[in-house]
Amino acid sequence: MSALPVDGPDAVPQPPAGSRRLVGCAARTLAEHQALLGPLPPTSGPDLLDDVAEAGLTGRGGAGFPTAAKLRAVRDAGRDGVVIANGCEGEPLSRKDVWLLTQAPHLVLDGLELARRAVRARRAVLVTEDDRAAEAVRRAVRERRADVDVLVAPRRFLSGEESALVSLVDRGPGLPLDKAVRVTVRGVGGRPTLVDNVETLAHLALIARFGPDWFREQGTRTEPGTVLVTVSGAVARPGVLEVPLGTGLPAVLEAARAHPAQAVLVGGFHGAWLPASELGHAALSRASLSAWQGTVGAGVVHVLGEHECGLRRSAEIVSYLAEASARQCGPCVNGLPALAGTIGRIAAAEPSPALAEHAVRLSALVRGRGACSHPTGVAALVASTLHVFAEEVSAHAQGRCRTSAARRLDPL
């Protein structure tokens, strides 16, 4: 059920019904948007910060950092800062930001403007990798005569990393920077900079209208609100869903009409695999997924069919991630290609029991190193792969694949 339209000049906008909070606010034009939600609320900066803190809103771009703490850090660093709405989806399995920017651009721009006021910034920028999304936002900016720069970033995995966005806005290469000082203190042009995912800003716009108690009606006590989830893989209905945080993974798979699964990748390419035998115990929350060293991340749920080889799929992902690195630091220049090569050899069923141990050693060498968290994310996926598909690793070490009709596999 979507949000109800406003009837009459004195009607009060009604909050979106049920868990379809962002989906229920889909409106491509300013007139449709204001019919659903009314004008931008005149919330003061301190009041908004208090409401966001009470609501418990966390970032929806992957890290899950408390939004109020980030807002306060930028506000306290001084005036004349910059706010960047991050609509980059370098994550190949995610489409939720593009959906939001094309279907509800005014809701994102509301959140961007409210964040700009809250931190007393003088410049607002929205960055996306998608040309269609950029055009939708530009139309919305013109419609509301807003002072917002819309930039298109290169389509690559690391474009959405916050220091890479700072580099791009500063007319640099758009690659991660050495973060000796946080961007909240010194970012674009040396000024305090807030970088928030577009979904986070959309939630912020609704909290400003309907309050923290309303926001907490969905989700869990420690992880309130809803989240946009992109479901793909072995499903009959791939696409973007909105669900409360804490929703059981089986309910998400049922909504997408998933086929029988061998495992599910949650959180994206820096995420974790969950075996089919344990899906019934998993929910979309940090608290639940921590049991598998996983996280909600950017809201990715990718289903691996029961007849697919998890090692081959993982090898494809790790190879992509090695190629997608910024190639600025030793772990990315040397470590990730070596790690990708080793996982590829395991997936190709090369009869060598020592390969898995070598992958573990390489992962330890790259974890926690470099200018950004990319090597650590790759190492986490490799660890999850070796653990969840341990029986398959043993079979491949003997030159066999349990999920392949052929006894031996061709090289990747």
C-alpha positions as CSV (number, residue, x, y, z in Angstrom):
1,M,0.0,0.0,0.0
2,S,1.4,3.4,-1.0
3,A,1.0,6.7,0.8
4,L,-2.4,8.4,0.6
5,P,-2.7,11.6,-1.5
6,V,-3.7,14.8,0.2
7,D,-7.2,16.0,-0.5
8,G,-8.2,19.7,0.1
9,P,-6.1,22.7,1.1
10,D,-6.3,21.9,4.8
11,A,-5.5,18.2,4.6
12,V,-2.5,16.9,6.5
13,P,-0.1,14.6,4.7
14,Q,-0.3,11.1,6.0
15,P,2.7,8.9,6.6
16,P,3.3,6.0,4.2
17,A,1.4,2.9,5.3
18,G,3.0,-0.3,6.5
19,S,6.6,-1.1,5.7
20,R,6.5,0.5,2.2
21,R,7.8,3.8,3.4
22,L,10.2,4.7,0.6
23,V,8.3,2.8,-2.0
24,G,5.1,4.4,-0.9
25,C,6.7,7.8,-1.5
26,A,7.6,7.2,-5.1
27,A,6.8,10.4,-7.0
28,R,8.7,11.7,-10.1
29,T,7.3,15.2,-10.1
30,L,7.3,17.9,-7.5
31,A,3.5,18.2,-7.7
32,E,3.1,14.4,-7.0
33,H,5.7,14.6,-4.2
34,Q,4.0,17.5,-2.4
35,A,0.6,15.9,-2.8
36,L,1.9,12.9,-1.0
37,L,4.1,14.6,1.7
38,G,3.5,18.3,1.6
39,P,6.2,20.9,1.5
40,L,9.7,20.6,3.0
41,P,9.2,20.9,6.8
42,P,10.9,24.0,8.5
43,T,12.9,21.8,10.9
44,S,15.8,23.6,12.6
45,G,19.2,21.9,12.6
46,P,19.3,21.1,16.3
47,D,15.8,19.7,16.3
48,L,16.6,17.5,13.3
49,L,19.8,16.2,14.8
50,D,17.9,15.2,18.0
51,D,15.1,13.5,16.0
52,V,17.6,11.6,13.8
53,A,19.5,10.5,16.9
54,E,16.3,9.4,18.7
55,A,15.1,7.5,15.6
56,G,18.4,5.5,15.5
57,L,18.9,6.0,11.8
58,T,22.1,4.5,10.4
59,G,23.7,4.7,7.0
60,R,22.2,2.6,4.3
61,G,25.2,2.7,2.0
62,G,27.0,-0.2,3.6
63,A,28.9,0.8,6.7
64,G,25.8,1.4,8.9
65,F,27.4,4.3,10.8
66,P,25.0,6.3,13.1
67,T,23.7,9.2,10.9
68,A,23.3,11.7,13.8
69,A,26.9,11.2,14.9
70,K,28.1,12.0,11.3
71,L,25.8,15.0,11.1
72,R,27.1,16.4,14.4
73,A,30.7,15.8,13.4
74,V,30.4,17.9,10.3
75,R,28.3,20.6,12.1
76,D,30.9,20.9,14.9
77,A,33.8,21.1,12.4
78,G,32.7,24.5,11.3
79,R,30.5,26.4,8.8
80,D,30.6,26.5,5.0
81,G,30.9,22.8,4.6
82,V,29.8,20.5,1.8
83,V,27.1,17.8,1.7
84,I,27.4,14.9,-0.8
85,A,24.4,12.7,-1.6
86,N,26.1,9.4,-2.5
87,G,24.0,7.6,-5.2
88,C,26.9,5.6,-6.6
89,E,26.3,1.8,-6.8
90,G,29.7,0.4,-7.8
91,E,28.3,-2.8,-6.2
92,P,27.2,-4.7,-9.4
93,L,24.4,-6.5,-7.5
94,S,22.7,-3.4,-6.2
95,R,20.0,-1.3,-7.9
96,K,18.3,0.3,-5.0
97,D,19.9,3.8,-5.3
98,V,19.1,4.0,-9.0
99,W,15.5,3.0,-8.2
100,L,15.3,5.7,-5.6
101,L,16.8,8.4,-7.7
102,T,14.5,7.7,-10.7
103,Q,11.3,7.0,-8.8
104,A,11.6,9.4,-5.8
105,P,14.1,12.0,-6.6
106,H,12.4,14.8,-4.6
107,L,12.4,12.7,-1.5
108,V,16.2,12.4,-1.8
109,L,16.6,16.1,-2.5
110,D,14.4,16.9,0.6
111,G,16.9,14.9,2.7
112,L,19.8,16.5,1.1
113,E,18.5,20.0,1.8
114,L,17.6,19.1,5.4
115,A,21.1,17.7,5.9
116,R,22.7,20.8,4.4
117,R,20.7,23.0,6.8
118,A,21.5,20.8,9.8
119,V,25.3,21.0,9.3
120,R,25.2,24.6,8.0
121,A,26.8,23.7,4.7
122,R,26.9,26.1,1.8
123,R,27.2,23.5,-1.0
124,A,25.1,20.4,-1.9
125,V,26.2,17.8,-4.4
126,L,24.6,14.6,-5.6
127,V,26.7,12.0,-7.3
128,T,25.6,8.9,-9.3
129,E,27.1,6.6,-11.8
130,D,23.9,6.1,-13.7
131,D,23.0,8.5,-16.5
132,R,19.3,7.9,-16.3
133,A,19.3,8.6,-12.5
134,A,21.4,11.8,-13.1
135,E,18.8,13.1,-15.6
136,A,15.9,12.3,-13.3
137,V,17.6,14.2,-10.5
138,R,18.5,17.1,-12.8
139,R,14.9,17.4,-13.8
140,A,13.9,17.5,-10.1
141,V,16.5,20.1,-9.3
142,R,15.2,22.3,-12.1
143,E,11.6,21.8,-11.0
144,R,12.3,23.0,-7.5
145,R,15.0,25.5,-8.5
146,A,17.4,24.0,-6.0
147,D,21.1,24.9,-5.7
148,V,22.4,21.3,-6.1
149,D,25.3,20.1,-8.3
150,V,24.6,16.8,-10.0
151,L,27.7,14.8,-11.1
152,V,28.2,11.5,-12.9
153,A,31.0,9.4,-11.5
154,P,32.9,6.7,-13.4
155,R,31.2,3.3,-13.2
156,R,33.5,1.4,-11.0
157,F,33.3,-0.5,-7.7
158,L,35.1,2.1,-5.6
159,S,33.3,5.2,-6.9
160,G,31.1,5.4,-3.9
161,E,33.8,5.3,-1.3
162,E,33.6,8.6,0.6
163,S,37.1,9.8,0.0
164,A,36.8,8.9,-3.7
165,L,33.7,11.1,-3.8
166,V,35.6,13.9,-2.2
167,S,38.3,13.5,-4.9
168,L,35.7,13.5,-7.7
169,V,33.9,16.7,-6.4
170,D,37.4,18.3,-6.1
171,R,37.9,17.5,-9.8
172,G,40.3,14.7,-9.0
173,P,40.4,11.1,-10.4
174,G,37.6,9.9,-8.1
175,L,39.8,7.3,-6.3
176,P,40.1,6.7,-2.6
177,L,42.4,9.1,-0.7
178,D,44.7,8.5,2.2
179,K,42.4,9.4,5.1
180,A,44.9,10.7,7.7
181,V,42.1,13.2,8.6
182,R,38.4,12.3,8.3
183,V,36.4,13.9,5.5
184,T,34.0,15.2,8.1
185,V,36.8,17.5,9.3
186,R,38.6,18.1,6.0
187,G,37.0,17.0,2.8
188,V,36.0,18.9,-0.4
189,G,38.2,22.0,-0.7
190,G,39.6,21.3,2.7
191,R,36.1,22.0,4.2
192,P,34.0,19.7,6.5
193,T,32.1,17.3,4.3
194,L,29.2,15.1,4.9
195,V,28.8,12.0,2.7
196,D,25.5,10.2,3.1
197,N,23.9,7.5,0.9
198,V,20.8,8.7,-0.9
199,E,18.6,6.1,0.9
200,T,19.8,7.5,4.2
201,L,18.8,11.0,3.1
202,A,15.4,9.8,2.0
203,H,14.8,8.2,5.4
204,L,16.0,11.5,7.0
205,A,13.3,13.4,5.0
206,L,10.6,11.2,6.4
207,I,11.8,11.4,10.0
208,A,11.7,15.2,9.7
209,R,8.0,14.9,8.8
210,F,6.7,12.1,10.9
211,G,9.2,11.8,13.8
212,P,11.4,9.3,15.4
213,D,8.6,7.3,17.1
214,W,7.0,6.7,13.7
215,F,10.3,5.6,12.2
216,R,10.8,3.1,15.1
217,E,7.5,1.4,14.4
218,Q,9.3,-0.7,11.8
219,G,12.5,-2.7,12.4
220,T,13.9,-3.8,15.7
221,R,14.7,-1.9,18.9
222,T,18.4,-1.8,18.1
223,E,18.1,-1.5,14.3
224,P,15.0,0.5,13.6
225,G,13.4,1.4,10.2
226,T,13.2,-0.2,6.8
227,V,15.8,-1.0,4.2
228,L,15.8,-1.3,0.4
229,V,17.0,-4.7,-0.7
230,T,18.1,-5.7,-4.2
231,V,17.3,-9.4,-4.8
232,S,18.9,-11.3,-7.7
233,G,20.2,-14.6,-8.8
234,A,18.1,-17.8,-8.8
235,V,14.8,-16.0,-8.2
236,A,11.6,-15.6,-10.3
237,R,11.1,-12.0,-9.3
238,P,14.4,-10.1,-9.1
239,G,14.3,-6.4,-8.1
240,V,14.2,-4.0,-5.3
241,L,12.1,-4.7,-2.1
242,E,11.6,-2.6,1.0
243,V,11.5,-4.5,4.2
244,P,11.8,-3.7,7.9
245,L,15.2,-4.4,9.4
246,G,15.1,-7.7,11.2
247,T,12.9,-9.3,8.6
248,G,13.7,-13.0,8.3
249,L,15.7,-14.0,5.1
250,P,13.1,-16.7,4.2
251,A,10.4,-14.0,3.9
252,V,12.6,-12.0,1.5
253,L,13.3,-15.1,-0.6
254,E,9.6,-15.9,-0.7
255,A,8.7,-12.4,-1.8
256,A,11.2,-12.8,-4.7
257,R,10.0,-16.3,-5.4
258,A,13.5,-17.8,-5.0
259,H,14.3,-21.1,-6.6
260,P,15.9,-23.9,-4.4
261,A,19.1,-22.4,-3.2
262,Q,22.5,-23.8,-2.3
263,A,23.5,-20.5,-0.5
264,V,22.7,-16.8,-0.4
265,L,25.2,-14.0,-0.6
266,V,24.1,-11.2,1.7
267,G,25.7,-7.7,1.7
268,G,27.1,-7.7,-1.8
269,F,30.6,-8.4,-3.0
270,H,32.1,-7.5,0.3
271,G,29.5,-9.6,2.1
272,A,29.2,-13.1,3.3
273,W,27.7,-16.4,2.1
274,L,25.0,-18.1,4.1
275,P,24.4,-21.8,3.5
276,A,20.9,-23.0,2.6
277,S,20.8,-25.1,5.8
278,E,21.0,-22.0,7.9
279,L,18.8,-19.6,6.0
280,G,15.9,-20.2,8.3
281,H,17.8,-18.8,11.2
282,A,19.0,-15.6,9.4
283,A,17.4,-12.1,9.4
284,L,18.4,-8.9,7.7
285,S,20.1,-7.2,10.6
286,R,23.6,-6.7,11.8
287,A,22.9,-8.6,15.0
288,S,21.6,-11.7,13.1
289,L,24.1,-11.7,10.3
290,S,27.1,-11.3,12.6
291,A,26.9,-15.0,13.3
292,W,28.1,-15.5,9.7
293,Q,30.5,-12.5,9.8
294,G,28.0,-10.8,7.6
295,T,26.2,-7.5,7.4
296,V,23.2,-6.0,5.6
297,G,25.7,-3.8,3.8
298,A,24.2,-2.1,0.7
299,G,21.1,-4.3,1.0
300,V,22.1,-7.1,-1.5
301,V,20.6,-10.6,-1.4
302,H,21.9,-12.8,-4.2
303,V,20.6,-16.4,-4.5
304,L,23.0,-19.2,-5.6
305,G,21.0,-22.0,-7.3
306,E,21.3,-25.5,-5.9
307,H,23.1,-26.7,-9.0
308,E,25.6,-23.8,-9.2
309,C,29.1,-24.1,-8.0
310,G,29.7,-21.6,-5.1
311,L,33.5,-21.7,-5.7
312,R,33.2,-20.8,-9.3
313,R,30.8,-18.0,-8.6
314,S,33.1,-16.7,-5.8
315,A,36.1,-16.9,-8.0
316,E,34.3,-14.7,-10.6
317,I,33.6,-12.1,-7.9
318,V,37.1,-12.1,-6.4
319,S,38.6,-11.8,-9.9
320,Y,36.3,-8.8,-10.6
321,L,37.2,-7.2,-7.3
322,A,40.9,-7.6,-8.0
323,E,40.4,-5.8,-11.3
324,A,38.2,-3.2,-9.7
325,S,40.8,-2.0,-7.2
326,A,42.2,1.5,-7.3
327,R,45.7,0.0,-7.9
328,Q,47.3,2.6,-5.6
329,C,48.5,0.5,-2.7
330,G,50.5,-2.7,-2.4
331,P,47.6,-4.9,-1.2
332,C,45.6,-4.0,-4.3
333,V,48.5,-4.0,-6.8
334,N,50.0,-7.3,-5.7
335,G,47.8,-9.0,-3.0
336,L,44.4,-9.1,-4.6
337,P,45.5,-10.4,-8.0
338,A,47.4,-13.2,-6.2
339,L,44.4,-14.0,-4.1
340,A,42.1,-14.0,-7.1
341,G,44.5,-16.3,-8.9
342,T,44.5,-18.7,-6.0
343,I,40.7,-18.8,-5.6
344,G,40.5,-19.3,-9.4
345,R,42.7,-22.3,-9.2
346,I,40.6,-23.8,-6.4
347,A,37.4,-23.2,-8.4
348,A,39.0,-24.8,-11.5
349,A,39.4,-28.0,-9.4
350,E,43.2,-28.0,-9.6
351,P,44.3,-31.0,-7.5
352,S,46.3,-29.2,-4.9
353,P,45.2,-29.4,-1.2
354,A,47.6,-26.5,-0.3
355,L,45.7,-23.9,-2.3
356,A,43.1,-23.2,0.4
357,E,45.8,-22.6,3.0
358,H,47.6,-20.3,0.6
359,A,44.4,-18.3,0.1
360,V,44.1,-17.9,3.9
361,R,47.7,-16.7,4.1
362,L,47.2,-14.2,1.3
363,S,43.9,-12.9,2.9
364,A,45.8,-12.2,6.2
365,L,48.4,-10.2,4.3
366,V,45.9,-7.8,2.7
367,R,43.3,-7.5,5.5
368,G,43.3,-4.1,7.2
369,R,45.8,-2.6,4.8
370,G,45.6,0.1,2.1
371,A,44.0,3.5,1.8
372,C,40.5,2.1,1.9
373,S,38.6,-1.0,3.2
374,H,38.5,-2.8,-0.2
375,P,41.3,-5.4,0.5
376,T,39.6,-6.2,3.9
377,G,36.2,-6.6,2.1
378,V,37.8,-9.0,-0.4
379,A,39.5,-11.0,2.4
380,A,36.2,-11.3,4.2
381,L,34.4,-12.7,1.2
382,V,37.3,-15.2,0.6
383,A,37.0,-16.3,4.3
384,S,33.3,-16.8,3.9
385,T,33.7,-18.8,0.7
386,L,36.2,-21.2,2.2
387,H,34.1,-21.7,5.2
388,V,30.6,-22.1,3.6
389,F,31.8,-24.2,0.7
390,A,34.4,-26.2,2.7
391,E,33.1,-29.6,1.4
392,E,33.3,-28.3,-2.1
393,V,36.9,-27.0,-1.5
394,S,37.8,-30.6,-0.5
395,A,36.2,-32.1,-3.5
396,H,37.9,-29.6,-5.8
397,A,41.3,-30.4,-4.3
398,Q,40.7,-33.9,-5.6
399,G,39.8,-32.6,-9.0
400,R,36.1,-33.0,-8.6
401,C,33.1,-30.6,-8.4
402,R,30.0,-31.9,-6.5
403,T,27.7,-29.4,-8.3
404,S,28.9,-30.0,-11.8
405,A,27.8,-32.8,-14.2
406,A,31.4,-33.1,-15.4
407,R,33.9,-34.8,-13.1
408,R,36.5,-32.1,-14.0
409,L,36.0,-28.4,-14.7
410,D,37.5,-26.3,-17.4
411,P,39.6,-23.4,-16.3
412,L,37.7,-20.2,-15.5
